[in-house]
Amino acid sequence: QVQLVESGGGSVQPGGSLTLSCAASVSSFSRYRMAWYRQAPEKQRESIAYITNTDTTTYTDSVKGRFTISRDNAKSTVYLQMNNLQPDDTAVYYCNAFDVLTGQRYWGQGTRVTVSS
């Protein structure tokens, strides 16, 4: 069973920055495709960034140029650096791990990000 623990959420003013972390308790972390999703109030959960096991990254348009996803396989951790945060970025952010060998998908418990003045 894979466990994912997110941290780093909080409140920030528009234009500010936060870095989210997601620590995975799993062997062979490097084979997982890791992703960040978010769910804003009264909206569906959306994928915003993912990173493959070969470090290829993909972003949704709304965060391109502002957010950066990265991974440290030695620490079994994935990060989301978020810059120039805006009120529309307010959401609960979830870490997701996809096992490319088994097709299993795992979720963290979420961390809340609030952007307001």
N, C-alpha and C positions, 0 to 999 in steps of 0.2 A: 504494500500500500504506500502510495506516495503522499507525503504531507508537504504542503506549501504554506509558508508563513510570510505574509507581507508586513512591511513596516515603512515608516517614513511619511505617512500622510499627515495632514494638519491643515491649518488655516493660513492663508497668505493673501497679501494684497495684489491687485492686478499689476502685472509686470514682474511679479516675483518668481522665484524658482523653488522647486522641491525635487528631491531624489527619492524615488521609491525603491525598495529592495524586496526581493522575494527569495527566501532561502528554502531549498528543497532537500527533504530527507530522502534521498534516493541514491542507489548505486548507478553507475553509468549515466550520470547526469548529461554528459556530452551528447548522448544520442537523442535527447528530447528536443523537440521544437518548443521554444518558450514564447509566450505571448502575454501581452497586457490587454485587458478589456476594461471598459468602464460602463457604468450605468448611472445616468443622471436621473433625478427625480421624475417619475412618471414617463420614463423613456425606456426603450429596450436596451439590453446590454449590447455593446458594440465592440468589435475588435479595433484597436488603435495601433498596435505595433506588434511585430513578431520577429524572432530571430531564429534562424535554422541552426542545425548542428554544424554547418559550415560557415556560420557567422554572416549569412546573407540576411539583410534586414528589409522589412517592408513596413510602410506607415500609411495610415489613412490620411486623406488630404488635409483634414482639419488640424492635424498636429505636425505635418511635415515642416521641417526647418525649425521647429521649436522643441520637439521631444527627441530623445535619443535612447534607443534600447541597446543594452550591451549585456554580456554574460561573462562570468568568471567560472570556468568549469572546475578549477581547483577548489573553489569555495561552494560549488553547487548553487550559485546565486545568479539571479538575473536582476538587472537594474533598469529603471526608467528615469532618465534625467529630463526634467520638465522645466523649460525656460519660458519667459514671457507669458506666464499663466494669465488666463482671462476668465471672467465669470462663467462663460460657457464650458469651461473645463471642470466646473464643480460636479463631482460625481463620486461614487464609490468605485475604486480601482481594484481589479481582480487580476491575479496572476493565474496563468493557465499553462499546464505542461501537457504536451502531446507526445506519446511514445510512438515513434515512427515504426517500431517493430511490431507492436501489438495493436496499435490503433486506440489504446486507452487514453482517456483524457481526464485530467485532474484539475481541481480548482482550489485556490486559497479562499480564505474567509473574507477577504476584502479589506481595504483601508480607505478611509474617507479623506477626500481633498475638497476644501472649500476655498473659493476665491471670491473675495469681496472686499470692498473698501469700507 
